[in-house]
Amino acid sequence: MSDSKTSNAMWGGRFASGPDAIMEAINASIGYDKRMARQDIEGSRAHAQMLAATGIITDNDAKAIREGLLTVLSEIEAGDFEYSTALEDIHMNVENRLKELIGDAAGRLHTARSRNDQVATDFKLWVRTQMDAAIDGLTALIKALLQQAEAGADMVMPGFTHLQVAQPVTWGHHMLAYVEMFGRDIGRMRDARARMNESPLGAAALAGTSFPIDRHMTAAALGFERPAANSLDAVSDRDFALEFLSSASIAATHLSRMAEELVIWSSAQFCFVTLSDRFSTGSSIMPQKKNPDAAELIRAKVGRINGALVGLLTVMKGLPLAYAKDMQEDKEQVFDAADSLMLALAAMSGMVADMTPNAPRLEAAAASGFSTATDLADWLVRTLNMPFREAHHVTGALVKLAEERGCDLPDLSLADMQGVCAEITEDVFAVLGVHNSVQSRQSYGGTAPDQVRAQIIRWKEALA
Ligand code: ARG
């Protein structure tokens, strides 16, 4: 039935001729929706079982359908399946093959359902697998980050604002910032998964069905919490794909930010981190080059993922209820976004697990740029009971003096300091070191190694 001169075997009753070749080309989705073959067969097997349990079809027909569908699945998985564009999509390709295999009983499978609830069910099942895969990928990345955090809980590095050295922080603390971000991404995926887990199957074309189906039974068989409560909504809802894409976009944004830091950090100018050969590439012309291509590609993947979100939002915008063929344009970009996200997560996990922070270089950089100026101001407040605004001013004057002398704050003499503020004593030098600085930041969630270790323990318990 792949000849476009004849009308379609699945719906051609009222058609005298088949579609124009261009019509077939714009109409067909089999080129990509074959990725949902497994979900389509899972959904159809659950539907057939329910049709028999409710007496709508015979047990024998259901058995033939369910076994035949497994044969179709094994053909597809073995790569032996011949897809037909004339049969439009995965749903009709599978059903047509079922008919070739088991004969007339196959024609009873589509009782009490429509492709509208069928495609919504298949796509939901597929997106659900990707939410689970994203959660797994994010969890693996968090574990790699926790290992880095643990190994570098005491390692001092510069903390930046405006990409200017701000205050010393610890490597562990910086790694944990990403743990928090990816942790929220897991939360978003979980929330979306819980909200989407209602079965559209049995909504039929849009209005429900006159057959005495049991939607609770198919919902349970497919791992849904419950059937969707409104048949019009069930066939026209694509929120689950939008929520997956929006959660994916935010996760990809986090990946992109981290990738950007790795690109900067691995440059010769920064030299904060060495990426492994396994996650770097060379140049075909410059023999000395080692390029952070994986990081750059992760930084870029967010473009396609955001694009998919905006693309699907735009498809759905303004669509009247219930199903419209526009909605067939929901899949390709979601597939691409899911592939991009999983690959980016895997690449980032590998890079993080393999990378080596350059501790001496990080510590030297942490001490540059007057990074302990805030510690000095805090000392003035604590020791001399100076109002913070005044302490800020005095410290600013000391920074200016150090700049003039071409030295760092700890290199100023006590006499120099007392020239700016007579009450300053020798004790001030104790707070100007970077280790002292990070040790002192014991506020909850602060950069002190003890705080970092406490957060590592909390995360490990949360993941266990
Ligand atoms: N291939 C279609 C899709 O992806 C299946 C649903 C077709 N339904 C219809 N009424 N033409 O949306």
Residues whose N, C-alpha, C, O or C-beta is under 5 A from the ligand:
A	BS01	LIG	S29 D89 R115 N116 V119 M327 Q328
